Amino acid sequence: MHIVHFEVDDTFAPHFRETKYRWPVNQTTVRRIENAALVDVITVKSGSSLTAVTLQHLPALKGIMARTVGVNNIDLDYCRQKQIAVYHIPDYGSFAIAEHVFALILAKARKIIDLQVDIKQGKFQYVKGQGFSLQHKTIGIIGVGKIGKEVAKIARGFQMRILGFDVKRDRAFALRTGLKYVDLDTLLAEADLVCLNVNLNPDTLHLINEANIKKMKTGVVLINVSRGEVIDTPALVKQIHRFRFVGLDVIEGETQFSKNNQLLKYDNILITPHVAFFTDRTTTEIAAITNRNIQYFLDGKQTNRVV
């Protein structure tokens, strides 16, 4: 069985015995794979683009192991057609991602980065340090799944009012945490902070568009730890003056990111490079589940199988 792992950095390398590449696989890099015609199984992260064109260069491929929850970077229709099994990790690092939501919020709300710049310049003064308190503010959680629920639990600790929007409603969880389910328009109108925790699909693509941005309060905070494409970037840029600040762990076109990205022009946007999940604990967890998924595939088991 010829197994190849892509997007493997030094933190993941010790967990995988087989062939490893640092780079993502796409229709260009696929030509760099040694013995590509013999590859049976690959594992990838979200930076890889497994289109039909890419996959055609791997004629022996039988299994794809996504080291992610989402599989929107994989052409599932092609995989069904060619009977290529696709597995994913249904849950990992939910609490780590929720932690990162509040890291983004607090970094801007309490002006941590700006104050650190002053400190390094020898300015030990509080004048520019007035922050934005979370207590009694309303947070609107779009996508109350595993990550959204962890966000809600942390928000409760900050004594925040919690609104949730989801196609599925967990009323028992709502009772335990004080979360109130509302429709999307109500959430957008009432929330002081809006947090995106949804999968990318046709219903969530550009969910945060110009029309929905205009439904939000002036001075709202927007946090995205889901997928960059959930936000319509040109609409965000056009309406950026409406936001107190925006925290993004994901953006559209991440693989083409450069210092010329238009989002970098705005002081009220804080970007991290898709690291919300990335902690010492989740690295080990992702690798272990990936290796288990490979074994599930070899054993013909359906656990964690998408296609």
C-alpha positions as CSV (number, residue, x, y, z in Angstrom):
1,M,0.0,0.0,0.0
2,H,1.6,3.3,-1.2
3,I,0.5,6.1,1.2
4,V,1.6,9.7,0.8
5,H,1.0,12.6,3.2
6,F,0.8,16.2,2.0
7,E,1.2,19.5,3.9
8,V,3.3,17.9,6.6
9,D,5.4,20.3,8.7
10,D,7.8,19.4,11.5
11,T,5.1,19.1,14.1
12,F,3.3,16.4,12.1
13,A,6.2,14.6,10.5
14,P,7.0,12.4,13.5
15,H,3.5,11.0,13.4
16,F,3.6,9.7,9.9
17,R,5.9,6.9,8.8
18,E,5.2,6.9,5.0
19,T,6.2,9.4,2.3
20,K,5.7,13.0,3.3
21,Y,5.7,16.3,1.4
22,R,5.5,19.8,2.9
23,W,3.6,21.2,0.0
24,P,-0.1,20.9,-0.7
25,V,-1.2,18.8,-3.7
26,N,-3.0,20.5,-6.6
27,Q,-3.1,20.3,-10.4
28,T,0.4,21.8,-10.5
29,T,2.2,20.1,-7.7
30,V,0.7,16.7,-8.4
31,R,3.3,16.4,-11.2
32,R,6.1,16.5,-8.5
33,I,4.9,13.3,-6.8
34,E,7.4,10.4,-7.1
35,N,5.7,7.3,-8.5
36,A,2.4,9.1,-8.7
37,A,0.8,6.3,-10.7
38,L,1.3,3.9,-7.8
39,V,-0.2,6.0,-5.0
40,D,-3.1,4.2,-3.2
41,V,-3.9,6.6,-0.4
42,I,-3.2,10.3,0.3
43,T,-3.8,12.5,3.4
44,V,-4.3,16.2,3.0
45,K,-5.2,19.4,4.8
46,S,-7.4,22.3,3.5
47,G,-4.6,23.8,1.5
48,S,-4.7,21.0,-1.1
49,S,-7.1,21.3,-4.1
50,L,-8.3,17.8,-5.1
51,T,-10.2,18.7,-8.3
52,A,-10.9,16.1,-11.0
53,V,-7.9,17.5,-12.9
54,T,-5.6,16.9,-10.0
55,L,-7.0,13.4,-9.2
56,Q,-6.6,12.2,-12.8
57,H,-2.9,12.2,-12.2
58,L,-3.3,9.6,-9.5
59,P,-4.8,6.7,-11.4
60,A,-4.3,4.1,-8.7
61,L,-5.8,6.3,-5.9
62,K,-8.3,4.4,-3.7
63,G,-8.5,6.5,-0.6
64,I,-8.3,10.2,0.5
65,M,-7.9,11.0,4.2
66,A,-8.8,14.6,5.0
67,R,-7.0,15.8,8.1
68,T,-9.8,18.3,8.6
69,V,-13.5,18.4,9.3
70,G,-14.5,20.1,6.0
71,V,-14.0,18.4,2.7
72,N,-15.0,21.3,0.4
73,N,-11.5,21.2,-1.2
74,I,-12.2,17.6,-2.6
75,D,-14.3,16.9,-5.7
76,L,-16.6,14.4,-4.0
77,D,-18.6,13.7,-7.2
78,Y,-15.5,12.6,-9.0
79,C,-14.5,10.4,-6.0
80,R,-17.9,8.8,-6.2
81,Q,-17.6,8.2,-9.9
82,K,-14.1,6.7,-9.5
83,Q,-15.0,4.9,-6.3
84,I,-12.4,6.7,-4.3
85,A,-13.2,6.5,-0.6
86,V,-13.0,9.8,1.3
87,Y,-12.6,10.0,5.1
88,H,-12.5,13.0,7.4
89,I,-12.0,13.9,11.0
90,P,-15.6,14.7,12.3
91,D,-14.4,16.5,15.4
92,Y,-11.1,17.7,16.7
93,G,-9.9,20.7,18.6
94,S,-13.4,22.2,19.1
95,F,-12.3,23.8,22.4
96,A,-9.0,25.0,20.9
97,I,-10.9,26.7,18.1
98,A,-13.3,28.3,20.6
99,E,-10.2,29.5,22.6
100,H,-8.9,31.2,19.5
101,V,-12.2,33.0,18.9
102,F,-11.7,34.7,22.2
103,A,-8.0,35.2,21.6
104,L,-9.0,37.2,18.5
105,I,-11.7,39.1,20.4
106,L,-9.6,40.0,23.4
107,A,-6.5,40.9,21.4
108,K,-8.5,43.7,19.7
109,A,-11.0,44.4,22.5
110,R,-8.3,45.1,25.0
111,K,-5.9,46.5,22.4
112,I,-3.2,44.1,23.3
113,I,-1.2,44.4,20.1
114,D,-1.3,48.2,20.0
115,L,-0.3,48.5,23.6
116,Q,2.6,46.1,23.1
117,V,3.9,48.3,20.3
118,D,3.8,51.3,22.7
119,I,5.5,49.3,25.4
120,K,8.4,48.3,23.1
121,Q,8.8,52.0,22.4
122,G,9.1,52.7,26.1
123,K,5.6,54.2,26.5
124,F,4.1,52.8,29.7
125,Q,0.8,54.7,29.7
126,Y,-2.9,53.8,29.9
127,V,-4.3,56.7,27.9
128,K,-4.8,54.8,24.7
129,G,-5.7,51.6,26.4
130,Q,-9.4,51.9,27.1
131,G,-10.9,48.5,26.1
132,F,-14.2,47.0,25.0
133,S,-15.8,45.0,27.8
134,L,-17.5,41.6,27.0
135,Q,-19.6,41.5,30.1
136,H,-23.3,41.8,29.3
137,K,-22.6,42.2,25.6
138,T,-24.6,40.0,23.1
139,I,-22.7,37.4,21.1
140,G,-24.4,35.8,18.1
141,I,-23.1,32.4,17.2
142,I,-23.9,31.3,13.6
143,G,-23.5,27.6,13.6
144,V,-24.1,26.0,17.0
145,G,-22.3,22.8,16.4
146,K,-19.4,21.4,18.4
147,I,-17.3,24.5,18.0
148,G,-20.2,26.9,18.4
149,K,-21.2,25.2,21.6
150,E,-17.7,25.6,23.1
151,V,-17.8,29.3,22.1
152,A,-21.2,29.6,24.0
153,K,-19.7,27.9,27.1
154,I,-16.8,30.4,27.2
155,A,-19.1,33.3,26.5
156,R,-21.2,32.3,29.5
157,G,-18.1,32.6,31.6
158,F,-17.8,36.3,30.4
159,Q,-21.5,36.8,31.5
160,M,-22.5,37.5,27.9
161,R,-26.0,37.2,26.4
162,I,-25.8,34.4,23.9
163,L,-27.9,34.1,20.7
164,G,-27.6,31.2,18.3
165,F,-28.6,30.4,14.8
166,D,-28.5,26.9,13.4
167,V,-30.7,24.7,11.2
168,K,-30.6,22.2,14.1
169,R,-31.6,23.3,17.6
170,D,-30.2,21.5,20.7
171,R,-32.8,22.7,23.2
172,A,-31.2,20.8,26.1
173,F,-27.9,22.6,25.5
174,A,-29.8,25.9,25.2
175,L,-31.3,25.3,28.6
176,R,-28.0,24.4,30.2
177,T,-26.1,27.4,28.9
178,G,-28.8,30.1,28.5
179,L,-28.3,30.3,24.7
180,K,-31.4,31.6,22.9
181,Y,-32.0,30.3,19.4
182,V,-33.2,33.0,17.0
183,D,-33.5,33.5,13.2
184,L,-30.6,34.9,11.3
185,D,-32.0,38.4,10.9
186,T,-32.7,38.7,14.6
187,L,-29.2,37.6,15.4
188,L,-27.6,40.0,13.0
189,A,-29.7,42.9,14.3
190,E,-29.1,42.3,18.0
191,A,-25.5,40.9,18.3
192,D,-22.6,43.1,19.5
193,L,-20.3,40.3,18.3
194,V,-21.0,37.8,15.5
195,C,-19.0,34.6,15.4
196,L,-19.0,32.3,12.3
197,N,-18.7,28.5,13.0
198,V,-20.3,26.9,9.9
199,N,-19.2,24.4,7.3
200,L,-18.8,25.7,3.8
201,N,-21.6,24.6,1.5
202,P,-23.9,26.3,-1.1
203,D,-26.1,27.7,1.7
204,T,-23.1,29.3,3.6
205,L,-21.1,30.5,0.7
206,H,-20.9,34.3,1.1
207,L,-23.4,34.1,3.9
208,I,-21.9,37.4,5.2
209,N,-22.7,39.5,2.1
210,E,-23.4,43.2,1.8
211,A,-27.1,42.7,2.5
212,N,-26.5,40.8,5.7
213,I,-23.7,43.2,6.8
214,K,-26.1,46.0,6.6
215,K,-28.5,44.2,9.0
216,M,-25.8,44.3,11.7
217,K,-25.3,47.0,14.3
218,T,-22.8,49.8,13.5
219,G,-19.7,48.9,15.6
220,V,-20.3,45.2,15.5
221,V,-17.4,42.7,15.9
222,L,-17.1,39.9,13.4
223,I,-15.1,36.7,14.0
224,N,-14.6,34.0,11.4
225,V,-13.0,30.6,12.3
226,S,-14.9,28.5,9.8
227,R,-14.0,29.0,6.1
228,G,-12.9,32.2,4.4
229,E,-15.5,31.9,1.7
230,V,-18.3,32.3,4.2
231,I,-17.6,36.0,4.0
232,D,-17.9,38.0,0.7
233,T,-14.6,39.8,0.9
234,P,-15.4,42.7,-1.4
235,A,-18.6,43.3,0.6
236,L,-16.6,43.2,3.8
237,V,-14.1,45.7,2.5
238,K,-16.8,48.0,1.2
239,Q,-18.6,48.0,4.6
240,I,-15.5,47.8,6.8
241,H,-16.3,51.2,8.4
242,R,-19.4,49.5,10.0
243,F,-17.2,47.2,12.2
244,R,-15.5,47.9,15.5
245,F,-13.1,45.2,14.4
246,V,-13.0,42.0,12.5
247,G,-11.0,38.9,13.5
248,L,-10.2,36.4,10.8
249,D,-8.5,33.0,11.1
250,V,-9.6,32.2,7.6
251,I,-9.8,34.2,4.4
252,E,-10.8,33.7,0.8
253,G,-7.8,32.7,-1.3
254,E,-5.5,31.7,1.5
255,T,-3.1,29.9,-0.7
256,Q,-2.5,33.1,-2.7
257,F,-2.1,35.3,0.3
258,S,0.6,38.0,0.1
259,K,1.7,41.3,1.7
260,N,-0.5,43.0,-1.0
261,N,-3.7,41.5,0.2
262,Q,-6.4,44.2,0.4
263,L,-7.4,43.2,3.9
264,L,-4.1,44.3,5.3
265,K,-4.9,48.0,4.6
266,Y,-7.4,48.1,7.5
267,D,-6.3,48.6,11.1
268,N,-9.6,47.1,12.4
269,I,-8.9,43.7,10.8
270,L,-6.8,41.2,12.7
271,I,-5.8,38.1,10.7
272,T,-4.2,34.8,11.9
273,P,-3.0,32.2,9.4
274,H,-5.7,29.4,9.9
275,V,-4.2,28.3,13.2
276,A,-7.3,28.3,15.4
277,F,-7.1,24.5,15.6
278,F,-3.3,24.3,16.0
279,T,-2.2,23.4,19.5
280,D,0.1,20.8,21.0
281,R,-3.0,18.7,21.9
282,T,-4.8,18.9,18.6
283,T,-1.6,18.1,16.5
284,T,-1.4,14.7,18.3
285,E,-5.2,14.2,18.0
286,I,-5.3,14.9,14.2
287,A,-2.4,12.6,13.5
288,A,-3.9,9.8,15.6
289,I,-7.3,10.0,14.0
290,T,-5.8,10.2,10.5
291,N,-3.8,7.0,11.1
292,R,-7.0,5.3,12.5
293,N,-8.9,6.4,9.4
294,I,-6.3,4.8,7.2
295,Q,-6.8,1.6,9.1
296,Y,-10.6,1.9,8.9
297,F,-10.2,2.2,5.1
298,L,-7.9,-0.8,4.9
299,D,-10.4,-2.8,7.0
300,G,-13.4,-1.6,4.9
301,K,-15.0,0.2,7.8
302,Q,-17.4,3.1,7.3
303,T,-16.4,5.0,10.4
304,N,-15.6,8.7,9.5
305,R,-16.2,7.9,5.8
306,V,-17.8,10.7,3.7
307,V,-17.8,9.0,0.3
